[in-house]
């Protein structure tokens, strides 16, 4: 489930960049800047969740229940 969320976030960030480009070309600079800021925030969140820490594991690997092949406990 985490992989799907990260994929959607990356697609959303790309859409925001494209939308910002077209908004800037139409003369709506305020909206373009806001879309760029949102794309940067989304990209930073994806980086936080995927870049490994000092111990070598990614933050997303620590999320319980993310493994779709795991059997229920009990």
C-alpha positions in Angstrom: 0.0 0.0 0.0 2.9 2.3 0.7 4.3 1.8 -2.7 1.0 2.8 -4.3 0.9 6.0 -2.1 4.4 7.0 -3.0 3.7 6.4 -6.7 0.7 8.6 -6.6 2.6 11.3 -4.8 5.3 11.3 -7.5 2.6 11.5 -10.2 0.9 14.3 -8.3 4.2 16.2 -8.0 4.8 15.8 -11.8 1.3 17.0 -12.5 1.8 20.1 -10.2 5.0 20.9 -12.1 3.2 20.7 -15.4 0.3 22.7 -14.1 2.7 25.4 -12.7 4.4 25.6 -16.1 1.1 26.2 -17.9 -0.2 28.6 -15.2 2.9 30.7 -15.5 2.6 30.8 -19.3 -1.0 32.1 -18.9 0.2 34.8 -16.6 -1.1 33.4 -13.3 2.3 33.7 -11.5 0.8 33.4 -8.0 -0.9 30.1 -8.7 2.2 28.8 -10.5 4.4 29.6 -7.5 1.9 27.9 -5.1 1.9 24.8 -7.4 5.7 24.7 -7.4 5.8 24.9 -3.6 3.3 22.0 -3.4 5.4 19.9 -5.8 8.5 20.6 -3.7 6.7 19.6 -0.5 5.4 16.4 -2.1 8.9 15.5 -3.4 10.4 16.2 0.0 7.8 13.8 1.6 8.6 11.1 -0.9 12.4 11.6 -0.2 11.8 11.4 3.6 10.0 8.1 3.2 12.4 6.5 0.7 15.9 7.7 1.4 17.7 5.3 3.7 18.8 6.6 7.1 22.1 6.1 8.9 21.3 2.5 9.7 20.7 1.6 6.0 16.9 1.0 6.2 14.3 3.3 4.7 11.6 4.7 6.8 8.9 3.1 4.8 10.4 -0.4 5.6 9.5 0.2 9.2 5.7 0.6 8.6 3.9 -2.4 9.9 1.5 -4.2 7.6 3.1 -2.8 4.4 4.1 -6.3 3.3 1.2 -7.7 1.3 2.4 -11.3 1.6 2.5 -11.3 5.4 0.2 -13.7 7.1 -2.0 -12.4 9.9 -0.7 -13.0 13.4 -2.6 -15.4 15.8 
